[in-house]
Amino acid sequence: MRADRLVSLVLLLRQHGRLSAPALARELEVSTRTVLRDIEALSAAGVPVYAERGRHGGFALLPGFRTELAGLNHDEALALLVVGSRRGAQAFGLGAALASAMRKVVDALPEGSRAAAAGAVRRLLVDPETDLLERRLAPEEVPAAVVSEVRRAVFAGSRLRIHYAAGERPPAWRTVDPIGLVTARDQVYLLATRSGADRTYRLSRVLAAEALPEPARRADRVDLARDWRERGRRFRTAGDQVTVLLRVNPARRAELVGTVLAVRSETADADGWPRLEVTFQDARHAEWALWQLATDAEALEPRWLRAALHDRATTLATRYATPG
């Protein structure tokens, strides 16, 4: 691990020319004291790194210094496989590995191509933290130790012990056989089996994890995409589902459809509003989804849903009937 960090330190100095110890510490995610120890280790190994004093000082390499830095470590190779989304790398606990790998990629470019590559990168923005309405799009936070341990069990094929908080029930320990990790809508899920039955765990609800020495009971080959689709199908057909007939403003049809389990039928009313028969997971899901759309949607059936929305709207209107 330290060898990888020393390589990253050299690459940072090559690409930035000069960096202060605090700046290096931020890039490498270590303390300033660790950076100073690493600088001493590089000097002792013959790497020509020197300190520049003053307000704009820092550490730099002698001009023209270059060393061959071939090969990627295991985590860096994994990071490049998920580099299609920086958020994906972060979700799987590979953010630091991705940064290190990309420094090596940049260093491998011909001298004249580096500036062009850096300029091109600045013209692209992938997965910003907010949308155009300034709503945060940040993924769920999962402790790095949990992600690392779950990932280790998945790749090593070992059983996994997790302390899991399921819904409103108190957290409990359970031992599972991990199959794979999936990201969907900025959430990370662990696909596993428990006592032979399929289980899907949201990683943000895993409070602690421990990879066990015994091998997982799982097939040697896996089609994770097919497994995910099948679990999704079972989820959509389980529970106390409700069917709702509704009208929706065409401008917000896509938003509605994105929240339902299924669209059973669709026609157009005389005013151009789509009339849809849709399925929700349960009554609470249906009421929440229609309330989000306010006057841009109208529940036609069932009557209990219309009554629930009427009661909620009446309560809100009463609260704001007079100035506060």
Helices and strands as residue ranges (DSSP letters): H 2-16, E 18-19, H 21-28, H 32-44, E 49-52, E 58-61, H 74-81, H 86-91, H 95-108, H 111-121, H 144-156, E 158-164, E 172-184, E 187-194, E 197-202, G 203-205, E 206-215, H 224-236, E 242-248, G 250-252, H 253-257, E 262-268, E 274-280, H 283-293, G 294-296, E 297-301, H 303-319
